[in-house]
């Protein structure tokens, strides 16, 4: 990966030595191929590696997952959620859960588990509020992405959920590095400035290091860019951009009408405010169940 992957036209102000030192460390990490979140649970790394193998068998993945009861419980909760179990037939063993949700959804659940464990690390105890805010937003965007992709596109809703879950990974990376830079720990303005300027490119570097699918990486990296190149048909990037917008709006038709009026992404998915409000209302239980399964 080239160092230029982290260059950004809106670099943070250099007045703060900590901000400058942070950017220097980013460049060094990238050059060394070290774009990895700290304190990531070993089981998550093993699952990620296993799922990267196209020939992996479900029994192999189940064996890895069984070593971490908390993760296994999360997968069972996801498999029995209203979104993935509309018929109400509960599964009680991990293999049946994996058969129901598939590898993409298992990957999402594993990453969700790893991120929730990350925020519990002692070194991040002073950052509980921003971690919680970011995580709450990420799980809702993931759930909304799943619903939008399933209802309005032919795209894989599991991949949309994964992209939604990962759209905050660049900001998570900044938060994970913050304790080593005292000014950033105590100055949320400086911290947010770094997040806003760098999170998209950091996310791309992290996800490429994780060997995530190209469409997921592209969606996470570009969904906030209104000037991005667009294909003829809707993409995960469009879904993620719309989900992020919808997540910030009240659910009533008037608010959605105002929010979606000029949205190119809504136009590309052929979604109007009335349709969106109806789908969000119809899917409220599914969205809530997915958020609970992905969150804490």
Secondary structure, 3 states (H helix, E strand, C coil): CCHHHHCCCCCCCCCCHHHHHHHHHHHHHHHCCCCCCCCCCHHHHHHHHHHCCCCCCHHHHHHHHCCCHHHHHHHHHHHCCCCCCCCCCCCCCHHHHHHHHHHHHHHHHHHHHHHHHHCCCHHHHHHHHHHHHHHHHHHHHHHHHHHHHHHHCCCCHHHHHHHHHHCCHHHHHHHHHHCCCHHHHHCHHHHHHHHHHHHHHHHHHHHHHCCCCHHHHHHHHHCCCCCCCCCCCCCHHHHHHHHHHHHHCCCCHHHHHHHHCCCHHHHHCCCCHHHHHHHHHHCHHHHHHHHHHHCC
